[in-house]
Amino acid sequence: MSLSLVGVPLLVLLTCAIVLFSVVALVGGRRLQRAGRAKWAVYSVRTVALVLSQVMAVALVGAIVNRQYGFFVSWGDLFGTAKVTTTSQNTGASGPLLPGKNTVPNVGGSYRASGRTVYASHQSPWPKRSHVYPKSALGWGRVDMYLYGPQSHIYGQVQVLLPPNWTPHPARPYPVVEILPGFPGTFTTMTGAFGVRTVIENAVAHNKLRAPIVVSVQDHAGRDSECINSQLGQWATWLAKDVPTWLATHVGATNDPAARTTLGFSMGGYCANMLTVKYPQVFAGSISLSGYTAPAFQAPQPLQRTPAMMRTYDLAPILFAHPPRVRMWMQTDPQDLISYPATAHFLARHVQAPASVTVFVSTGVGHNFRVISDFMPPALTWLTHALPAFAK
């Protein structure tokens, strides 16, 4: 019987190992010295024992954190050899949300009556504090910048990925994927090391997705914001109003909510869900990877979970009682101790029209960044059916 990666016996074993190696370092070295062993042998034993005790201590901390959050749920998961299975269940209204059917008054006033983009100026659209990178091998541009939000008063970091042959005044505005990295990630976490950019570029290159403008946005300032409006900052306003308005005004992005979706991991998954449910006039779709549906601040909590906050930002009651016209895709795993308890509500109940929630259940993954590369492709396939503005 194998030792469970998330079981108590592993914690006990690591604790015993720490004690054992510490005793060897303190007592064993002295005994070897009294026995007349050479100094190099005494020092070697002490050094090796001390190093191993420190390694075991680090492993113990990692095991405790992993047991709490379920980042790796098995040894196969840790070493990349686990077998992953998936199921998908639609828990609400079916059918795509067609472009223009969810349109509301423009949030930024950036379009003429014909729907074509009004370019803000004849100069470069990028703010002064911007870094324009060379194009990727597939022709995508990248600009990292600081952007001021006039409604939120947040001065935050934004990364914009521009599709091949991008123009700031296209005949047909670009759809938008807004990426929320979560906590403690940065605005480049998801597009960089965790591969969202690569997945999207490949989907576009293989004609599986209409080329969008991808924007990855800072969603906290070093404290767990959960992307809500609070004394930590007007983060929801920044993400749902300031950033989309700037994109529509300056770089040819759409102002049609049926062509805008959010995407996030963990806290970013909650942010993606929350922004779509709370601002359906801006986003008609969301993709949540290991996300959840109510604020879950990491300890120590920067904000108190008051009844008023939960009434405002707990999404399940809203989706069951007063659902907006949105399409949502949520990935979860029974061994994900963060996302599954909340998302499981949608496996037992059906969301009413006009909302639709598709729950994608994996087994053997837990709560770790592997879900991004593994499950982004089926998420994008779902997106092209749920929001046809993203289809080729």
MISERO-974276 format. One line per 4 residues: number of its first residue (from 1); their letters; for each residue x, y, z of N, C-alpha, C. Coordinates in steps of 0.001 Angstrom, whole numbers, padded with zeros to 6 digits. Atoms other than C-alpha are relative to their C-alpha. Layout:
MISERO-974276
NUM) A) X,Y,Z,X,Y,Z,X,Y,Z  ...;
end
This chain:
MISERO-974276
1) MSLS) 000859,-001202,000000,000000,000000,000000,000882,001233,000000  -000855,-001177,000133,001551,003274,-001101,-000355,001062,001025  000169,-001091,-000960,002007,006247,001192,-000689,001165,-000695  000763,-001076,000626,-000571,008918,000414,000744,001321,000108;
5) LVGV) -000661,-001303,000021,000803,012307,-000584,-000740,001016,000863  000792,-000950,-000782,-002012,014056,001314,-000476,-000608,001318  000424,000664,-001224,-002315,011668,004260,000817,000416,001215  -000688,-000293,-001261,-001364,012100,007922,001273,-000832,000165;
9) PLLV) -001236,000777,-000166,001180,009202,007854,001237,000661,-000617  -001150,-000680,000606,003405,011216,005510,000521,001107,000916  -000414,-001063,-000916,003431,014120,007980,000740,-000582,001199  -000658,000657,-001135,004325,011763,010830,001384,-000495,-000403;
13) LLTC) -001281,000522,000481,007100,010137,008779,001030,001118,-000156  -000927,-001112,000187,008647,013488,007859,000425,000604,001342  -000339,-000511,-001331,008478,014677,011474,001013,-000900,000682  -000950,000955,-000584,010223,011525,012655,001369,000105,-000667;
17) AIVL) -001264,-000131,000719,012863,011963,009965,000771,001240,000453  -000655,-001219,-000488,013572,015521,011156,000664,-000254,001349  -000541,000299,-001333,014025,014309,014727,001199,-000929,-000109  -001071,000977,000157,016184,011375,013642,001292,000637,-000507;
21) FSVV) -001208,-000607,000570,018586,013398,011490,000582,001057,000938  -000506,-000986,-000961,018820,016124,014146,000772,-000694,001121  -000701,000762,-001038,019775,013510,016765,001331,-000518,-000512  -001253,000486,000591,022362,012017,014419,001026,001118,-000075;
25) ALVG) -000931,-001123,000116,023883,015468,013843,000566,000407,001354  -000441,-000475,-001312,024040,016317,017544,000710,-001081,000810  -000527,001068,-000859,024719,012954,019202,000968,-000905,-000745  -000846,000920,000758,026176,010790,016466,001391,000534,-000229;
29) GRRL) -001314,-000597,000217,028962,013232,015736,000879,-000087,001232  -000788,000074,-001246,030029,013306,019374,000501,-001409,000262  -000408,001389,-000228,030088,009524,019628,001136,-000417,-000936  -001094,000311,000935,032204,009238,016510,001293,000658,000437;
33) QRAG) -001192,-000718,-000452,034579,011825,017949,000631,-000715,001197  -000524,000731,-001164,034885,009911,021241,000610,-001337,-000389  -000528,001286,000458,035498,006712,019303,001312,000151,-000756  -001284,-000235,000646,038562,008342,017783,-000047,000029,-001511;
37) RAKW) 000100,-000081,001459,037212,008685,014264,000676,001263,-000517  -000657,-001164,000612,038939,011052,011887,-000971,001191,-000031  000832,-001206,-000036,037720,014668,011965,-000868,000121,-001246  000778,-000148,001223,036643,014569,008335,-001248,-000881,000019;
41) AVYS) 001154,000891,-000094,034359,011600,009076,-001059,000586,000924  000937,-000608,-000947,032815,013380,012072,-000741,001162,-000649  000609,-001158,000652,032234,016573,010129,-000939,-000413,-001137  000834,000462,001112,030832,014676,007141,-001346,-000507,000494;
45) VRTV) 001247,000532,-000548,028283,012824,009265,-000891,001128,000489  000782,-001121,-000510,027194,016016,011009,-000604,000834,-001142  000472,-000835,001108,026932,017960,007743,-001131,-000669,-000754  001042,000717,000737,024951,015288,005929,-001288,-000080,000814;
49) ALVL) 001185,000111,-000849,022607,014814,008895,-000726,001335,000112  000621,-001325,-000083,022003,018563,009241,-000713,000365,-001295  000621,-000298,001287,021314,018954,005524,-001283,-000799,-000178  001194,000828,000150,018891,016036,005542,-001122,000443,000935;
53) SQVM) 001042,-000484,-000909,017075,017403,008589,-000668,001250,-000549  000577,-001202,000607,016616,020741,006807,-000863,-000347,-001203  000793,000434,001150,015413,019001,003656,-001336,-000572,000462  001233,000578,-000524,012889,017030,005698,-000929,001078,000565;
57) AVAL) 000817,-001092,-000533,011737,020248,007408,-000722,000737,-001116  000624,-000655,001148,011123,021918,004056,-001091,-000892,-000599  000987,000940,000535,009344,018790,002827,-001240,-000050,000881  001136,000025,-000913,007148,018799,005955,-000899,001223,-000213;
61) VGAI) 000791,-001208,000252,006076,022404,005368,-000765,-000136,-001316  000657,000194,001294,005344,021589,001731,-001146,-000991,000086  001053,001011,-000137,003333,018518,002716,-001210,000552,000736  001112,-000592,-000750,001258,020513,005214,-000802,000932,-000904;
65) VNRQ) 000683,-000915,000911,000481,023207,002644,-000747,-000783,-001079  000625,000808,001041,-000255,020582,-000010,-001233,-000729,000528  001151,000687,-000592,-002563,018705,002352,-001177,000957,000167  001057,-000975,-000209,-004499,021900,003052,-000671,000409,-001307;
69) YGFF) 000550,-000561,001238,-004899,023076,-000550,-000154,-001010,-001133  000163,001009,001034,-004577,019885,-002602,000665,000336,-001315  -000704,-000328,001236,-002022,021182,-005122,000357,-001271,-000768  -000331,001290,000601,-000781,017621,-005800,-000699,-001070,000829;
73) VSWG) 000845,000914,-000753,-003155,014835,-004855,000535,-001421,000033  -000600,001329,000005,-000959,011811,-005589,001450,000129,-000434  -001401,-000014,000440,002644,010878,-006240,000080,000087,-001518  000037,-000098,001456,001767,010408,-009889,-000282,001411,-000469;
77) DLFG) 000281,-001396,000324,000346,013915,-009942,001255,000846,000189  -001212,-000760,-000289,003540,015283,-008374,001057,-000198,-001078  -001052,000314,000975,005800,013523,-010885,-000512,-000033,-001440  000527,-000105,001352,003512,013993,-013875,-000378,-001306,-000658;
81) TAKV) 000340,001301,000582,002563,010339,-014325,-001443,-000416,000299  001376,000344,-000365,-001016,010466,-013017,-000885,-000089,-001232  000992,000104,001054,-003875,009374,-015254,-001165,000928,000343  001044,-000989,-000235,-006420,012165,-015603,-001229,-000370,-000811;
85) TTTS) 001255,000237,000697,-010064,011545,-016469,-000877,001238,000149  000842,-001200,-000025,-012687,014167,-017234,-001427,-000343,-000399  001391,000034,000445,-016440,014565,-017539,-000476,001433,-000103  000532,-001344,000170,-018479,017558,-018607,-001506,-000037,000161;
89) QNTG) 001435,-000058,-000239,-021962,018553,-017484,-000494,001421,-000148  000618,-001305,000149,-024087,021461,-018621,-001144,000105,000994  000997,-000108,-001062,-026162,022691,-015699,-000976,001146,-000221  000923,-001106,000230,-028174,025412,-017373,-000486,000043,-001419;
93) ASGP) 000525,-000192,001340,-029658,026804,-020541,001070,-000308,-001036  -000954,000327,001055,-028015,025514,-023697,-000128,000984,-001144  000046,-000875,001164,-027291,027214,-026957,000994,001132,000099  -000999,-001070,000001,-024770,029848,-027997,-000612,001363,000268;
97) LLPG) 000395,-001391,-000186,-024939,033502,-027082,000509,000772,-001208  -000385,-000579,001279,-024939,035245,-030434,000471,001436,000156  -000478,-001387,-000063,-023019,038482,-031027,-001142,000985,-000191  001002,-001036,000116,-025125,041543,-030544,-001273,-000250,000789;
101) KNTV) 001233,000331,-000718,-027855,039718,-028592,000067,000396,001473  -000147,-000368,-001400,-026454,040801,-025246,000494,001430,000129  -000572,-001339,000050,-025550,044334,-026237,-000739,000956,000927  000540,-001036,-000879,-026057,047171,-023763,000657,001305,-000401;
105) PNVG) -000660,-001255,000348,-025161,050863,-023964,001506,-000062,000214  -001454,000052,-000051,-021457,051351,-024627,000535,000556,001310  -000569,-000472,-001260,-019416,051633,-021442,001027,001085,-000236  -001050,-000977,000230,-016781,053756,-023117,-000315,001023,-001067;
109) GSYR) 000314,-000932,001061,-018517,055547,-025930,001026,-000016,-001110  -001130,000061,000912,-015796,054292,-028246,-000385,-000415,-001417  000425,000435,001321,-017900,053339,-031275,-000949,000988,-000645  001014,-000721,000762,-019788,055104,-034003,-001250,-000878,-000089;
113) ASGR) 001237,000762,000115,-023319,054003,-034768,000191,-001269,-000830  -000238,001161,000846,-021921,051593,-037383,000704,-001117,000743  -000710,001012,-000761,-019953,049731,-034698,001485,-000048,-000272  -001422,-000012,000266,-016529,050554,-036127,000729,000754,001105;
117) TVYA) -000776,-000606,-001068,-013783,051529,-033745,000352,001443,-000318  -000513,-001363,000111,-013026,055189,-033191,001381,000019,000644  -001367,-000014,-000515,-009265,055429,-032821,000209,001279,000795  -000043,-001119,-000938,-008449,057699,-029904,000857,001154,-000488;
121) SHQS) -000884,-001075,000461,-005605,059646,-031520,000849,-000532,-001145  -000868,000413,001096,-003162,059610,-034416,001372,-000409,000508  -001276,000379,-000578,-000292,058931,-032034,-000051,-001446,000475  -000047,001358,-000527,000835,055653,-030486,-001057,-000171,001082;
125) PWPK) 001043,000185,-001029,-001982,054165,-028369,000568,-000325,001376  -000542,000498,-001254,000417,053017,-025666,000372,001136,000949  -000408,-001008,-000983,000915,054993,-022435,001519,000146,000044  -001434,-000277,-000035,004327,056468,-021679,000797,-001153,000616;
129) RSHV) -000722,001093,-000655,005353,053666,-019318,-000415,-001329,-000633  000332,001215,000732,005090,050891,-021900,001271,-000625,-000554  -001106,000739,000595,007462,048206,-023166,-000557,-000849,-001135  000469,000719,001184,006796,046986,-026707,001041,-001056,-000365;
133) YPKS) -000922,001112,000261,008349,043556,-027369,-000036,-000396,-001477  000025,000544,001372,009355,041970,-030694,-001098,-001051,-000127  001071,000965,000231,006720,039749,-032264,000494,-001421,000219  -000332,001404,-000207,006615,036065,-031451,000158,-000706,-001341;
137) ALGW) -000189,000777,001226,007350,033316,-033955,-001286,-000123,-000800  001290,000097,000683,003634,033157,-034771,-000589,001365,-000322  000428,-001327,000421,003397,036903,-035305,-000774,000811,001019  000724,-000720,-001039,001855,037983,-032004,000871,001090,000618;
141) GRVD) -000689,-001081,-000685,002811,041305,-030466,-000268,-000037,001490  000176,-000068,-001456,003214,042040,-026775,000397,001382,000481  -000287,-001296,-000603,003043,045301,-024864,-000325,-000089,001490  000207,-000097,-001447,003499,045601,-021090,-000046,001478,000363;
145) MYLY) 000186,-001425,-000270,002322,048892,-019611,-000562,000234,001390  000730,-000481,-001168,001099,050851,-016633,-001181,000817,-000512  001218,-000648,000470,-002466,052047,-017067,-000754,000583,001181  000792,-000643,-001053,-004494,054490,-014985,-001479,-000172,-000289;
149) GPQS) 001445,000161,000141,-008167,053731,-014404,-000734,001199,000546  000658,-001221,-000472,-010193,056948,-014230,-001195,-000253,000909  001140,000284,-000874,-013155,055244,-012549,000419,-000665,001304  -000457,000706,-001201,-011281,053000,-010102,001115,000736,000732;
153) HIYG) -001181,-000710,-000515,-008294,055331,-009590,001135,-000972,000357  -001095,000956,-000138,-006051,052279,-009798,000997,000226,-001123  -001085,-000104,000974,-002697,052641,-011540,000667,-001363,-000031  -000401,001394,-000014,-002040,049050,-012516,000768,-000422,-001229;
157) QVQV) -000773,000573,001098,000044,046848,-014764,-000892,-000859,-000888  000810,000693,000996,-001432,045417,-017933,000922,-000544,-001083  -000696,000573,001153,-000075,043091,-020606,-001020,-000237,-001111  000888,000173,001143,-001693,043205,-024040,000709,-000847,-001047;
161) LLPP) -000501,000843,001075,-001123,040433,-026579,-000824,000282,-001246  000658,-000430,001236,-001931,041526,-030119,000126,-001081,-001065  -000042,001084,000980,-002846,038997,-032820,000787,000398,-001248  -000724,-000298,001247,-000954,038720,-036128,-000798,000981,-000863;
165) NWTP) 000592,-001010,000886,-001613,041621,-038513,-000954,000930,000731  000852,-000893,-000793,-003166,043630,-035710,000020,001416,-000551  000123,-001409,000336,-004449,047086,-036569,-000882,000658,001051  000799,-000641,-001045,-005844,049606,-034055,-001383,000441,-000465;
169) HPAR) 001327,-000386,000489,-008810,050389,-036321,-000485,-001019,-001031  000413,001069,000910,-010078,047105,-037766,-001416,000200,-000518  001369,-000038,000527,-013158,046699,-039919,-000955,-000739,000920  000786,000778,-000956,-014387,044167,-037379,000772,-000045,001308;
173) PYPV) -000751,-000048,-001261,-013364,044799,-033753,000381,-001394,000497  -000518,001273,-000500,-011339,042071,-032071,-000772,-000457,001249  000508,000503,-001277,-012881,039804,-029437,001090,000110,001065  -000925,-000238,-001108,-011260,040060,-026016,-000037,-001162,000985;
177) VEIL) -000154,000937,-001108,-009957,037503,-023522,000733,000744,001110  -000633,-000685,-001130,-009270,039171,-020163,000441,-001039,001028  -000586,001025,-000849,-006947,037086,-017992,000239,000550,001404  -000162,-000362,-001405,-006988,037235,-014188,000941,-001003,000652;
181) PGFP) -001002,000948,-000483,-003841,035702,-012644,-000246,-000542,001390  000210,000488,-001357,-005037,035390,-009069,001096,000415,000952  -000919,-000378,-001079,-003118,035666,-005821,000828,-001210,000411  -000808,-001222,000065,-000149,035818,-005366,000653,000239,-001350;
185) GTFT) -000592,-000156,001316,000462,035837,-009124,000119,001451,-000433  -000160,-001324,000583,001488,038818,-011227,-000733,000058,-001336  000735,-000168,001262,000036,040206,-014452,000625,-000779,-001144  -000633,000813,001053,002488,038048,-016458,-000001,-001487,000327;
189) TMTG) -000081,001399,-000432,002060,034778,-014530,-000681,-000948,-000971  000777,000932,000804,-000628,033183,-016664,000505,-000092,-001436  -000411,000011,001407,000655,034210,-020083,001411,-000513,-000168  -001391,000412,000092,004273,033358,-019297,000197,-001459,000334;
193) AFGV) -000395,001346,-000401,005311,030301,-017324,-001137,-001014,-000081  001110,000954,-000053,001833,028780,-017198,-000689,-000189,-001334  000298,000429,001348,001337,028783,-020935,-001292,000418,-000654  001245,-000415,000647,-001952,030566,-021650,000276,000591,-001383;
197) RTVI) -000318,-000612,001288,-000305,032575,-024425,000265,-001062,-001057  -000338,001050,000962,001061,029442,-026095,-001255,-000733,-000464  001225,000720,000367,-002317,027677,-025990,-000855,000840,-000939  000834,-000865,000843,-004154,030663,-027478,000638,000200,-001371;
201) ENAV) -000676,-000175,001290,-001527,031283,-030172,-000152,-001238,-000866  000125,001242,000777,-001642,027634,-031238,-001437,-000220,-000474  001398,000158,000418,-005451,027599,-031288,-000318,000894,-001183  000223,-000917,001117,-005476,030634,-033568,000730,-000496,-001245;
205) AHNK) -000788,000471,001141,-002710,029211,-035779,-000636,-001208,-000680  000646,001191,000560,-004707,025989,-036251,-001484,000241,-000317  001358,-000382,000405,-007921,027899,-037077,-001086,-000567,000913  000975,000471,-000973,-009660,026730,-033905,-000614,001149,000794;
209) LRAP) 000450,-001145,-000769,-010194,030232,-032529,000229,001253,-000816  -000201,-001297,000640,-010751,033658,-034002,000976,000825,000828  -001077,-000712,-000705,-007748,035828,-033131,-000572,001091,000897  000481,-001041,-000909,-008587,037848,-029994,001138,000924,000429;
213) IVVS) -000954,-000755,-000804,-006835,040627,-028153,-000030,-000615,001389  -000114,000631,-001310,-005589,038990,-024962,000615,001011,000959  -000509,-000969,-000961,-005135,041217,-021930,000086,-000662,001366  -000216,000535,-001339,-003627,040012,-018658,000183,001179,000943;
217) VQDH) 000143,-001220,-000783,-004376,042434,-015854,000375,-000230,001461  -000262,000018,-001431,-003011,043105,-012380,-001331,000048,000751  001271,000034,-000719,-005815,042174,-009973,000148,000067,001520  -000202,-000241,-001427,-004284,042850,-006556,001288,000800,000161;
221) AGRD) -001197,-000789,-000278,-001608,044979,-004922,000754,-000607,001182  -000752,000680,-001041,000168,042387,-002789,-000853,-000541,001133  000917,000558,-000980,-002901,041505,-000724,-001166,-000638,-000746  001056,000770,000653,-005673,039049,-001557,-001247,000857,-000167;
225) SECI) 001102,-000931,000263,-008270,041284,-003198,-001301,-000695,-000348  001149,000712,000565,-010650,038635,-004628,-000688,000816,-001088  000481,-000838,001110,-011140,041323,-007319,-001271,000788,000325  001225,-000707,-000345,-013955,042989,-005377,000309,001457,000334;
229) NSQL) -000143,-001387,-000426,-014515,046658,-004643,-000025,000053,001523  -000102,-000043,-001457,-013354,047256,-001070,001016,001060,000377  -001017,-000950,-000431,-010980,049332,001033,001384,-000355,-000524  -001263,000363,000641,-008187,047419,-000699,000115,000575,-001402;
233) GQWA) -000005,-000570,001336,-009130,049148,-003952,-001259,-000364,-000765  001178,000239,000833,-011875,049342,-006545,000374,-000944,-001146  -000548,000936,000981,-010617,046210,-008295,-001045,-000449,-001014  001043,000404,000956,-013926,045147,-009852,-000235,001087,-001032;
237) TWLA) 000178,-001114,000929,-014345,048600,-011372,001165,000091,-000968  -001206,-000018,000835,-010773,048527,-012688,-000072,-001072,-001082  -000026,001140,000909,-011213,045106,-014287,-001190,-000020,-000961  001208,000100,000819,-014768,045456,-015606,-000343,001276,-000748;
241) KDVP) 000342,-001260,000658,-014840,049112,-016636,001230,000687,-000595  -001150,-000773,000496,-011461,050845,-016894,000767,-000719,-001095  -000821,000724,000983,-009512,048153,-018738,-000776,-000274,-001285  000735,000212,001260,-012247,047101,-021237,-000258,001285,-000772;
245) TWLA) 000245,-001265,000685,-013035,050750,-021991,001243,000481,-000721  -001259,-000430,000632,-009378,051551,-022678,000286,-000845,-001243  -000260,000878,001147,-009028,048533,-024972,-000903,000348,-001178  000933,-000327,001078,-012154,049436,-026948,000301,001353,-000611;
249) THVG) -000253,-001350,000477,-011102,053052,-027238,001295,000110,-000793  -001341,-000235,000533,-007450,052593,-028206,000550,-001071,-000935  -000710,001035,000752,-006571,049219,-029715,-000918,-000900,-000823  000853,000755,000906,-009536,048021,-031753,-000737,-001157,000617;
253) ATND) 000722,001085,-000658,-011078,045730,-029141,-001500,000237,-000068  001449,-000076,000091,-014772,044981,-029217,-000605,000709,001217  000795,-000533,-001097,-017362,046730,-027111,-001285,-000807,000165  001145,000887,-000078,-019863,043896,-027535,000282,-001061,001065;
257) PAAR) -000270,000999,-001045,-020091,041768,-024362,-000029,-001431,-000523  000054,001347,000551,-020920,038714,-026503,001306,-000415,-000650  -001323,000316,000547,-017339,038895,-027792,001097,000260,001028  -000982,-000184,-001073,-015650,039326,-024405,-000172,-001093,001042;
261) TTLG) 000027,001020,-001034,-014728,036620,-021927,001115,000233,001000  -001039,-000016,-001023,-012779,036392,-018689,000583,-001398,000135  -000668,001288,-000177,-010317,033629,-017828,000941,000115,001192  -000886,-000083,-001153,-008558,032870,-014556,000210,-001338,000668;
265) FSMG) -000347,001198,-000770,-006966,030281,-012271,-000097,000321,001489  000109,-000116,-001454,-007764,029800,-008564,-000731,001295,000368  000679,-001258,-000276,-008531,033275,-007180,-000389,000684,-001298  000332,-000564,001300,-008393,034427,-010791,-001227,-000657,-000613;
269) GYCA) 001209,000677,000459,-011039,031794,-011541,-001246,000573,000654  001122,-000666,-000650,-013300,033314,-008939,-000223,001378,-000617  000127,-001330,000602,-012563,036755,-010384,-000690,-000086,-001359  000624,000169,001313,-013487,035508,-013860,-001494,-000251,000145;
273) NMLT) 001414,000276,-000236,-016766,034089,-012556,-000735,001246,000493  000663,-001135,-000628,-017550,037136,-010454,-000228,001142,-000980  000128,-001120,000927,-016892,039725,-013139,-001081,-000267,-001044  001022,000328,001001,-019104,037887,-015640,-001400,000052,000597;
277) VKYP) 001326,-000006,-000637,-021982,037417,-013191,-000413,001417,000400  000323,-001340,-000496,-021769,040956,-011771,-000028,001050,-001102  -000066,-000981,001084,-021037,042722,-015067,-000331,-000664,-001342  000353,000652,001263,-022928,040849,-017816,-000098,000982,-001162;
281) QVFA) 000005,-001010,001057,-023127,044140,-019722,001397,000223,-000578  -001381,-000132,000472,-019337,043860,-020166,000532,-001339,-000505  -000485,001333,000352,-018556,040109,-020260,-001177,-000959,-000095  001063,000995,000149,-020852,037403,-021592,000487,-001401,000294;
285) GSIS) -000528,001335,-000241,-018529,034480,-020863,001121,000014,001015  -001111,000141,-000934,-016067,033185,-018300,000533,-001421,-000056  -000665,001291,-000101,-013561,030350,-018031,000736,-000016,001333  -000573,000093,-001341,-012629,029306,-014493,000740,-001320,000137;
289) LSGY) -000830,001172,-000234,-009764,026889,-013864,000312,-000072,001497  -000191,000163,-001448,-009770,025621,-010264,-000483,001215,000777  000552,-001160,-000684,-011828,028660,-009326,-001135,-000391,000925  001088,000239,-000945,-014747,029032,-006939,-001044,001088,-000193;
293) TAPA) 001133,-000879,000270,-017920,031057,-006527,-000340,000940,001154  000189,-000949,-001102,-017595,033023,-003260,001378,000446,000481  -001310,-000471,-000446,-014764,035152,-001812,000627,-000965,001006  -000713,000937,-000880,-012149,032934,-000122,001378,000578,000295;
297) FQAP) -001250,-000702,-000287,-009484,035197,001334,000997,-000924,000685  -001054,000742,-000658,-006169,033638,002261,000322,000652,001340  -000326,-000529,-001329,-005246,033988,005931,001391,000644,-000013  001040,-000709,-000748,-004681,036435,007437,-000909,000788,-000948;
301) QPLQ) 000960,-000618,000896,-007835,037781,005868,000138,001521,000010  -000084,-001461,000053,-007455,041365,004662,-001349,000668,000200  001351,-000547,-000135,-011232,041822,004778,-000861,-000984,000785  000943,000845,-000709,-013985,040508,007014,-001118,-000447,-000950;
305) RTPA) 001084,000533,000836,-016517,038253,005296,-001338,000356,000644  001246,-000466,-000591,-019549,040276,006285,-001195,-000558,-000778  001199,000448,000729,-023118,039223,005404,-000273,000838,-001246  000233,-000856,001168,-023379,042231,003087,000942,-000367,-001140;
309) MMRT) -000952,000393,001043,-020211,041186,001241,-000436,-001293,-000660  000368,001286,000563,-021427,037635,000806,-001275,000102,-000845  001195,-000194,000830,-024832,038781,-000445,000360,000593,-001353  -000399,-000671,001237,-023043,040869,-003036,000856,-000878,-000885;
313) YDLA) -001021,000688,000790,-020261,038525,-004106,-000055,-001524,000054  000212,001445,000074,-021516,034981,-003438,-000829,-000270,-001254  000598,000077,001328,-022349,033958,-006983,-001077,-001067,-000131  000961,001091,000167,-024298,030720,-006506,-001442,000453,000208;
317) PILF) 001393,-000458,-000147,-027460,032342,-005067,-000466,000875,-001157  000370,-000858,001126,-027390,034887,-007885,-000327,-000848,-001227  000198,000832,001186,-027059,032221,-010571,-001242,-000873,000119  001180,000838,-000175,-029830,030103,-009072,-001286,000816,000049;
321) AHPP) 001226,-000784,-000194,-032277,032924,-008291,-000216,001065,-001074  000133,-001104,000957,-031572,035814,-010674,001146,-000059,-001017  -001145,000186,000899,-029238,034523,-013405,000044,001031,-001114  -000144,-000895,001147,-027861,037005,-015945,000179,-000809,-001280;
325) RVRM) -000145,000651,001306,-027530,036221,-019648,001493,-000198,-000273  -001437,000264,000126,-024042,034654,-019533,000219,-001479,-000261  -000447,001375,000207,-022178,031477,-020471,001270,-000197,000813  -001120,000207,-000909,-019756,030026,-017894,000504,-001433,-000096;
329) WMQT) -000660,001311,000033,-017260,027126,-017964,000890,-000093,001227  -000751,000152,-001242,-015852,025875,-014663,000667,-001363,000045  -000729,001253,-000207,-013148,023240,-014264,000229,-000201,001492  -000263,000321,-001398,-012872,021496,-010909,000406,-001461,000113;
333) DPQD) -000480,001353,-000251,-011603,018268,-009343,-000445,-000388,001409  000430,000383,-001346,-013021,016307,-006390,001111,000084,001049  -001110,-000096,-000941,-009551,016396,-004833,000553,001415,000111  -000355,-001418,-000122,-009314,020162,-005220,-000792,000575,001174;
337) LISY) 000683,-000418,-001223,-010125,021350,-001710,-000421,001462,-000038  000359,-001410,000106,-010436,024961,-002850,-001210,000193,-000907  001054,-000294,000971,-012663,024859,-005909,-001184,-000959,000073  001072,000987,000148,-014692,021651,-005636,-001185,000222,000931;
341) PATA) 001176,-000164,-000867,-016860,022338,-002543,-000998,001027,-000524  000908,-001027,000520,-018264,025495,-004146,-000590,-000404,-001339  000465,000321,001342,-018488,024229,-007710,-000946,-001192,-000006  000864,001186,-000053,-020179,020981,-006662,-001473,000358,000079;
345) HFLA) 001401,-000432,-000019,-023375,022982,-006090,-000633,-000127,-001380  000536,-000040,001355,-023748,023177,-009850,-000126,-001398,-000607  000182,001370,000456,-023471,019396,-010259,-001325,-000566,000485  001247,000503,-000577,-026582,018920,-008134,-001219,000828,-000404;
349) RHVQ) 001122,-000876,000340,-028696,021856,-009335,000190,000583,-001397  -000043,-000578,001335,-029545,023418,-012674,-000181,001506,000076  000143,-001441,000127,-028989,027072,-013390,-001115,000288,-000993  001131,-000331,000855,-032036,028676,-014940,000424,000935,-001145;
353) APAS) -000216,-000922,001105,-032141,030481,-018273,-000195,001435,000520  -000802,000100,001223,-030792,032773,-019549,001460,-000354,000230  -001394,000357,-000265,-027542,031666,-017820,000249,-001458,-000370  -000417,001375,000245,-025617,028501,-018629,001341,-000220,000673;
357) VTVF) -001243,000351,-000676,-022933,026863,-016492,000395,-001409,-000419  -000538,001305,000360,-020827,024011,-017864,001108,-000353,000976  -000998,000437,-000975,-018879,022118,-015190,000821,-001125,-000628  -000952,000952,000584,-015817,020232,-016434,000746,-000628,001170;
361) VSTG) -000543,000660,-001188,-014828,017684,-013774,001163,-000903,-000404  -001162,000859,000209,-011336,016215,-013837,000214,-000845,001247  -000337,000850,-001134,-010035,013434,-011590,001496,-000279,-000025  -001423,000284,-000096,-006448,013136,-010398,000897,001189,-000216;
365) VGHN) -000810,-001199,000235,-005282,016730,-010771,000184,000818,001264  -000103,-000854,-001173,-006082,018606,-007576,000004,001464,-000377  -000011,-001457,000182,-005331,022315,-007356,001427,000435,-000328  -001338,-000448,000389,-002211,023126,-009336,-000026,000530,-001422;
369) FRVI) -000043,-000712,001277,-001089,025025,-012403,-000062,-000908,-001214  000078,000931,001116,-001109,021885,-014517,-001334,000098,-000728  001322,-000053,000626,-004831,022430,-015157,-000035,001015,-001135  000030,-001041,001022,-004009,025495,-017274,000348,-000587,-001361;
373) SDFM) -000405,000571,001288,-002117,023643,-020001,-000865,-001189,-000389  000796,001198,000302,-004254,020485,-019697,-001400,000333,-000495  001424,-000202,000235,-007699,022048,-019839,-000350,001297,-000714  000272,-001158,000842,-007323,025314,-021727,-000526,-000388,-001376;
377) PPAL) 000526,000355,001333,-007826,023551,-025113,-001492,-000339,000003  001453,000229,000019,-011266,022096,-024239,-000798,001229,000413  000699,-001226,-000376,-012165,025409,-022613,-000184,000915,-001206  000101,-000844,001182,-011428,027278,-025839,-000966,-000598,-001018;
381) TWLT) 000979,000641,000876,-013408,024720,-027827,-001415,000327,000452  001311,-000384,-000547,-016352,025349,-025518,-000307,001455,-000325  000204,-001431,000211,-015856,029106,-025928,-000510,000295,-001407  000411,-000272,001375,-016221,028990,-029708,-001438,-000421,-000261;
385) HALP) 001403,000398,000140,-019579,027231,-029316,-000912,000889,000839  000844,-000807,-000896,-020870,029280,-026388,-000097,001449,-000468  -000046,-001368,000493,-019806,032656,-027833,000534,-000042,-001420  -000446,000156,001396,-019696,032380,-031656,000896,001124,-000497;
389) AFAK) -000907,-001062,000428,-017831,035701,-031880,001452,-000452,000060  -001357,000528,-000084,-014736,033641,-030975,000269,-001109,-001007  -000176,001049,000997,-015298,031105,-033746,000603,000578,-001267  -000613,-000453,001250,-013370,031314,-037001,-001081,000292,-001040;
end
